[in-house]
């Protein structure tokens, strides 16, 4: 009767145990990385939402300053011609002209024209944006888009 050597079986079992344990550790390591990535993404999302909210507050202040008779004309012109770039992508952004409450036809204007209308039509106006809900989603280009509801 011939006995089979145990060493090859032992090595096979040892190799399998090593492979399985290595996979388990790799999975834990991957899970930790995924958790960190998720935490960073959540932190980044909160930070971007905070910045977007601050931008809306800045826009509200800018609109109120343009619509105030106490703001010097020179400062209004700076806001109309330059400061809008901090809020909007560029001067080609179209804004719904909602300044006339009785208008029945929707009109859209370049952002600078809209800001000039605020200056022209109002002496003391107060724009207040009360944010009740903030949603986010990915746009067609993969960028995160925030949707504020008031």
ABEGO torsion letter per residue (X at the ends): XBBBBAAAAAAAAAAAAAAAAAAAAAAAAAAAAAAAAAAAAAAAAAAAAAAAAAAAAAAAAAAAAAABAABBAAAAAAAAAAAAAAABABAABBBBBAABAABABBBBBBAAAAAAAAAAABABBBBBBBBABBBBBBBAAGBBBBBBBX
